């Protein structure tokens, strides 16, 4: 595997994040800890290699139909239909949008302007009553990378912008360590577009109600790779209730797009020793992204010589 060429600036960020810097003595291994949802980090760390990444990518079976291209009318995929832990949870009670069979297909046909308006004015669940601002996303809509978080926090709710609080600052540092930035190649979105009161966990009904917005964002963005930040992002996106640590370390798939699962930056603020594991995940993401470039180069050489 070609190692990621780290600039001095990126190395400075790695040190800032207390993460391993290539060519420097490795930091002391962290003791096992628990993540914010109580799952033990008992899984062995994934040793990424070109063969490992490629075979992991090949072995993942696409889950659903291809992503509709930007501007295309996309048909809505079932929303968390197979996720037992996200079903039957309390919700608004009245006029449930998940009972409106036309809503998801309508969202799946929206362009960016319509989608942003629909998100800003959404009152489909109870979070519409308590939010100050819905948060659509942030970054470059033409970026190759999509990072998916959980839901806006207090600062995001106040400003209507994604990842602008403390967790957002850490996310920016993580991006910079990867050689990325939200103004460059990255778009950032959340599973929920509105803040849950007191930053409580998203409810299953809220996720099911909101996920068509993210699905349409992905269809419009057409990212090359997705990084899911934390349990709710990973489970909501992949429509699985597999624990976070079983989703980490191996590329997952959303339709035909590779998904790398890692910890949420807010969790890393509370559990800084796990930044090392997060960095493993981000390196895997870089390697998978690199292998996509290699594959598309090989494909274009093959088609040019046919
Ligand atoms: N946490 C998230 O998951 N998303 C944000 O936008 C901010 C904090």
Boltz pocket constraint, residues with backbone or C-beta under 6 A from the ligand:
constraints:
  - pocket:
      binder: B
      contacts: [[A, 135], [A, 149], [A, 150], [A, 151], [A, 152], [A, 153], [A, 156], [A, 161], [A, 162], [A, 163], [A, 164], [A, 165], [A, 167], [A, 168], [A, 189], [A, 190], [A, 229], [A, 266]]
      max_distance: 6.0
